[in-house]
Amino acid sequence: MAVVKLTRGQPHRVLHGHPWVYGTEVSDIHGHFNPGDVVEVVDHRGRFVGRGYINPASQILVRLLTREQGEKIDRAFFHRRLTAALDYRRRVVRDTNACRLVYAEADFLPALIVDRFGDYLSVQTLALGMDVHKQTLVDLLDELVEPAGIYERNDVPVRELEGLPLKTGFLKGHFNPVVEIEENGLKFLVDLAGGQKTGYFLDQRENRLALQGLAEGARVLDCFCHTGTFSVHAARFGAREVLGIDVSADALEMAGENAARNGFRSVCTFREGNVFDELRAMDRAGERFDLIILDPPAFTKSREALEGAARGYKEINLRAMKLLPPGGFLVTCSCSYHMTEDFFLQVLLDAARDVGRQLRLVELRRQARDHPMLLSSPETYYLKCVVLQVW
């Protein structure tokens, strides 16, 4: 087994629990290895740090799998890791048959994503070292979960940074990739093959419950509504009218089906459009809403683009605040890791100042508990959901 030695004098995060080693943190590598192989990581004095898989094509040279010196990376290892991940979900997930079963680094299986949608699984292996073990992982998931089918969603551009091809397809069985799930007493269609991410925004499941009370009797605007999950929850919680806006015609078609499936087609209306443009037009028309939901895609995936992203977040929240009467509610989200909670709150405060409004913080929420945060790895905390009352 090749040995990767850390440089001397750097504040290596891997020594404090972070699972990544960057190429710039390494002084030398002893021994032969192939990309994707498991290697040993030692500090500058040769003391054991951990074992993980290596890929010189990636900026993240090594992703640690274990810090136990005697632990082998074999089928039994992956069985233990998957069993622990499944046990955690059994303890924390309620009122749904859809959840994230494996959340990569937070489950000590870096770059592996496994989502459950009813009787079906969606799998992503986002780094070479995990992709090498894909068949073993699929076999173990089949054994431990016994799904009716497994679908591969390895069409994520980050794989290209690992020198891996983009691909999708069936890993077990052949089935209609549009499946039905249950969440909080509601039913939703999920497109495993064509939906965003692995087909559905599982990370917002608990945040959708935040609409309870706020939506009662309200006129609701759901921006970036995708397949209508926030909209349908608002209707369930007593909204008198819900308007959902998204740029994707396909997502809106499924949103309409989801509303009808739950008996809320007369309450929910969906419209195709650019949210920024729509908010400006509604302001000019004098439209007002009691509750507005903003759940945009990540405006930045790099620290370098953070300033531009902040302008985008400020603009969209400013526009939303102008459509709310005094005492109206705003549920606003950011799914960018680089947009920290404190920075996001400052952006919201700046937006409020620009339109002469005051913000009362109702609640700070994060990603659902099936997306746990590893405190030594801040990258695992990415979703911020802020509930505000606007005065």
C-alpha positions in Angstrom: 0.0 0.0 0.0 1.4 3.4 -1.0 2.0 6.0 1.8 1.1 9.6 1.4 3.1 11.9 3.6 1.8 15.3 4.8 4.0 18.4 4.6 5.4 19.9 7.8 4.2 23.1 9.2 0.8 23.4 7.5 -2.5 23.5 9.5 -3.8 20.3 8.0 -7.5 20.0 8.5 -7.3 16.3 8.1 -5.4 16.2 11.5 -8.5 17.7 13.1 -11.2 15.4 11.6 -11.7 16.6 8.1 -11.7 13.7 5.6 -9.9 15.5 2.7 -6.2 15.8 1.8 -5.3 18.2 -1.0 -2.4 17.7 -3.3 -0.8 20.9 -2.0 -0.7 19.4 1.5 1.5 16.4 0.5 5.3 16.3 0.6 5.8 13.0 -1.1 4.2 9.6 -1.9 6.1 6.3 -1.3 5.1 3.2 -3.2 3.2 2.4 -6.4 -0.5 3.0 -6.7 -3.2 3.2 -9.3 -5.8 6.0 -9.3 -8.7 4.9 -7.1 -6.5 2.7 -4.9 -6.6 2.8 -1.1 -3.5 4.5 0.4 -2.2 5.2 3.9 -1.8 8.9 5.0 0.8 9.8 7.6 1.9 13.1 9.1 5.3 14.6 8.5 6.8 12.4 11.3 5.4 9.2 9.8 2.6 8.8 12.3 -0.6 7.2 11.0 -3.5 9.5 10.1 -5.8 7.3 8.2 -6.6 5.3 5.0 -8.5 6.6 2.0 -8.7 6.4 -1.8 -6.3 8.5 -4.0 -6.8 10.3 -7.3 -4.0 12.5 -8.6 -6.4 13.9 -11.2 -8.5 15.6 -8.5 -7.6 18.6 -6.4 -8.7 16.5 -3.4 -5.9 13.9 -3.6 -7.1 11.6 -0.8 -10.5 11.2 0.8 -10.3 9.3 4.1 -12.4 6.2 4.7 -11.0 5.2 8.1 -8.8 6.4 10.9 -8.5 3.0 12.5 -5.1 1.6 11.7 -6.2 -2.0 11.7 -9.3 -1.6 9.6 -9.3 -3.0 6.1 -11.2 -1.5 3.3 -13.1 -4.5 2.0 -16.7 -5.7 1.6 -17.1 -6.1 5.3 -16.0 -2.5 5.8 -18.7 -1.2 3.4 -21.2 -3.5 5.1 -20.5 -1.9 8.5 -20.6 1.7 7.1 -23.9 1.1 5.2 -25.5 -0.7 8.2 -24.6 2.3 10.5 -26.0 4.7 7.9 -29.3 2.8 7.6 -29.6 2.5 11.4 -29.2 6.2 11.8 -32.1 6.9 9.3 -34.3 4.4 11.1 -33.9 6.5 14.2 -34.4 10.0 12.8 -36.6 9.8 9.7 -40.4 9.9 10.2 -43.6 10.3 8.1 -42.0 9.5 4.8 -40.8 6.6 2.6 -38.2 8.8 0.9 -35.0 9.9 2.4 -31.2 10.1 2.0 -29.8 6.8 3.2 -26.1 7.7 2.7 -24.8 11.3 2.7 -21.2 10.9 1.6 -18.6 12.4 4.1 -21.2 12.7 6.9 -21.7 9.0 6.8 -17.9 8.3 6.5 -18.4 7.2 2.9 -17.0 10.1 0.9 -18.6 10.9 -2.4 -21.3 8.3 -2.1 -24.9 9.4 -2.2 -27.8 7.0 -1.8 -31.4 8.2 -1.8 -34.5 6.1 -1.2 -37.7 6.8 -3.0 -40.3 4.3 -1.9 -39.3 0.9 -3.1 -36.5 2.3 -5.3 -32.9 3.6 -4.7 -31.0 6.3 -6.6 -27.2 6.1 -6.3 -24.3 8.5 -7.1 -20.6 7.6 -6.9 -19.0 11.1 -7.3 -15.3 10.2 -7.0 -13.1 7.6 -8.6 -12.2 5.8 -5.4 -15.9 5.2 -4.6 -16.8 4.4 -8.2 -14.3 1.6 -8.1 -16.4 -0.1 -5.4 -19.8 0.6 -7.1 -20.7 -3.0 -7.8 -19.9 -4.0 -4.2 -22.0 -1.1 -2.9 -24.9 -2.0 -5.2 -24.8 -5.6 -4.1 -24.8 -4.6 -0.4 -27.6 -2.1 -0.8 -29.6 -4.8 -2.6 -28.9 -7.1 0.4 -29.6 -4.6 3.2 -32.5 -2.6 1.7 -34.0 -5.1 -0.7 -35.3 -2.4 -3.1 -37.4 -3.2 -6.2 -34.9 -1.4 -8.3 -31.8 0.8 -8.3 -31.0 3.7 -10.6 -27.7 5.4 -11.2 -27.6 9.2 -11.4 -24.0 9.7 -12.2 -24.7 12.7 -14.5 -23.1 15.2 -12.1 -20.3 17.4 -13.6 -18.2 17.0 -10.5 -17.4 13.5 -11.8 -15.6 15.0 -14.7 -13.1 16.6 -12.2 -12.3 13.1 -11.2 -11.8 11.9 -14.7 -15.0 10.0 -14.7 -17.7 9.8 -17.4 -21.2 11.1 -16.9 -23.7 8.2 -17.0 -27.2 7.2 -15.9 -29.1 3.9 -16.0 -30.5 0.9 -14.2 -28.3 -0.9 -11.8 -31.0 -3.3 -10.7 -34.2 -4.1 -12.5 -35.9 -2.1 -15.3 -38.8 0.0 -14.1 -40.7 3.2 -14.8 -38.3 5.9 -13.3 -41.3 8.1 -12.4 -42.2 6.8 -8.9 -44.6 7.9 -6.2 -43.4 8.7 -2.6 -45.2 9.8 0.5 -44.1 12.7 2.6 -45.8 14.3 5.6 -49.1 12.6 4.6 -48.9 13.8 1.0 -48.1 12.0 -2.2 -45.5 13.2 -4.8 -44.2 12.0 -8.1 -40.4 11.8 -8.5 -38.6 11.4 -11.7 -35.4 9.4 -10.9 -34.1 9.7 -14.4 -34.8 13.3 -15.2 -35.4 15.2 -12.0 -33.0 17.6 -10.4 -30.3 16.2 -8.1 -31.3 12.5 -7.7 -34.9 13.3 -8.6 -36.2 15.3 -5.6 -35.2 17.8 -2.9 -35.1 15.5 0.1 -33.1 18.0 2.1 -36.1 20.4 2.4 -38.5 17.8 3.8 -38.5 19.1 7.3 -38.5 22.8 6.2 -41.7 22.3 4.3 -43.3 21.7 7.7 -42.4 25.2 8.7 -45.3 26.4 6.5 -47.7 25.1 9.1 -49.5 28.0 10.7 -47.9 30.5 8.4 -49.9 29.3 5.3 -53.3 29.2 7.0 -55.7 31.5 5.1 -52.8 33.0 3.2 -52.2 34.0 -0.4 -48.9 32.2 -1.1 -46.2 32.7 -3.7 -43.8 29.8 -4.2 -40.7 30.9 -6.2 -38.5 28.3 -7.9 -41.3 25.8 -7.1 -39.9 22.9 -9.1 -42.4 20.0 -8.7 -44.6 21.9 -6.3 -43.7 20.3 -3.0 -43.7 23.6 -1.0 -46.9 24.7 -2.8 -48.7 21.5 -2.0 -47.7 21.7 1.6 -48.9 25.3 1.8 -52.3 24.1 0.4 -52.4 21.3 2.9 -51.8 23.8 5.7 -54.8 25.9 4.7 -53.6 28.4 2.1 -56.5 30.0 0.2 -54.4 30.4 -2.9 -51.0 29.3 -4.1 -49.0 30.5 -7.1 -45.9 28.6 -8.0 -43.3 29.9 -10.5 -40.5 28.0 -12.2 -38.5 28.2 -15.4 -38.9 24.5 -16.2 -42.1 23.5 -18.0 -41.4 19.8 -17.2 -41.2 20.5 -13.5 -44.4 22.6 -13.6 -46.2 19.8 -15.4 -45.3 17.4 -12.5 -46.2 20.2 -10.0 -49.7 20.3 -11.4 -49.9 16.5 -11.2 -48.7 16.6 -7.6 -51.3 19.2 -6.6 -54.1 17.2 -8.3 -52.9 14.0 -6.7 -53.4 15.5 -3.3 -56.7 17.2 -4.1 -55.4 20.8 -4.3 -55.6 21.6 -8.0 -58.1 24.3 -7.4 -55.9 26.0 -4.8 -52.5 25.7 -6.7 -51.7 27.5 -9.9 -48.4 27.1 -11.6 -46.8 29.5 -14.1 -43.6 29.2 -16.2 -41.3 32.2 -16.0 -38.1 33.7 -14.8 -38.6 34.5 -11.1 -36.6 37.7 -11.2 -38.7 39.0 -14.0 -41.9 37.8 -12.5 -41.2 39.5 -9.2 -40.6 42.8 -10.9 -43.8 42.5 -13.0 -45.9 41.6 -9.9 -44.5 44.6 -8.0 -45.4 46.9 -10.9 -48.9 45.4 -11.0 -49.3 46.0 -7.2 -49.6 42.3 -6.4 -49.4 41.3 -2.7 -48.9 38.0 -0.9 -49.1 37.0 2.7 -46.4 34.3 2.5 -43.5 34.0 0.0 -41.2 31.1 -0.4 -37.8 31.5 -2.1 -35.9 28.3 -2.8 -33.5 29.1 -5.6 -30.8 27.0 -7.0 -27.3 27.6 -5.7 -26.2 31.0 -7.0 -22.5 30.0 -6.5 -20.5 26.9 -6.3 -17.2 28.6 -5.6 -15.8 31.1 -3.2 -14.7 33.3 -6.1 -18.2 33.8 -7.3 -19.6 34.6 -3.8 -19.8 38.4 -4.4 -22.0 38.0 -7.5 -24.1 35.4 -5.7 -24.7 37.8 -2.8 -26.0 40.4 -5.3 -28.4 37.8 -6.7 -29.7 36.7 -3.3 -30.1 40.3 -2.2 -32.0 41.2 -5.4 -34.4 38.4 -5.2 -35.1 38.8 -1.5 -35.5 42.6 -1.9 -38.1 42.0 -4.6 -40.0 39.5 -2.5 -40.1 41.8 0.5 -41.7 44.5 -1.6 -44.6 42.1 -2.3 -45.3 41.4 1.3 -47.6 43.6 3.5 -46.4 44.5 7.0 -46.5 41.3 9.0 -46.2 39.1 6.0 -43.9 36.1 6.1 -40.8 35.2 4.0 -39.3 31.7 3.9 -36.0 32.1 2.1 -33.3 29.6 1.4 -29.7 29.2 0.2 -28.3 25.9 -0.8 -24.7 27.1 -1.4 -22.1 26.0 1.1 -20.0 29.1 0.4 -23.0 31.3 1.5 -22.5 31.0 5.3 -25.5 31.5 7.6 -24.1 34.7 9.0 -23.4 36.1 5.5 -26.8 35.1 4.3 -28.5 36.9 7.2 -26.4 40.0 6.5 -27.5 39.9 2.8 -31.2 39.7 4.0 -30.7 42.6 6.4 -29.1 44.7 3.6 -32.1 43.9 1.3 -34.5 45.0 4.0 -32.7 48.2 4.6 -32.8 49.1 0.9 -36.6 48.8 0.9 -37.1 50.4 4.3 -38.4 47.2 6.0 -37.7 45.5 9.3 -37.1 41.8 9.7 -38.2 39.7 12.6 -36.5 36.3 12.8 -39.0 33.5 13.3 -36.7 30.6 12.9 -33.4 29.4 11.5 -33.6 26.0 9.9 -31.2 23.7 8.1 -31.2 20.6 5.9 -33.2 17.6 7.1 -31.8 15.2 9.6 -31.1 12.5 6.9 -28.5 15.0 5.6 -26.5 15.2 8.9 -23.7 17.7 9.3 -20.2 16.5 10.2 -18.9 19.3 12.4 -15.3 18.7 11.3 -16.4 19.0 7.7 -18.2 22.3 7.1 -18.9 21.4 3.5 -21.6 19.0 4.8 -23.6 22.0 6.0 -24.9 23.8 2.9 -28.7 24.4 3.2 -29.9 27.5 5.1 -33.6 28.1 5.5 -34.6 31.4 7.2 -38.2 32.1 8.3 -38.8 35.8 8.6 -41.7 38.2 9.4 -41.4 41.4 7.4 -42.5 44.7 8.8 
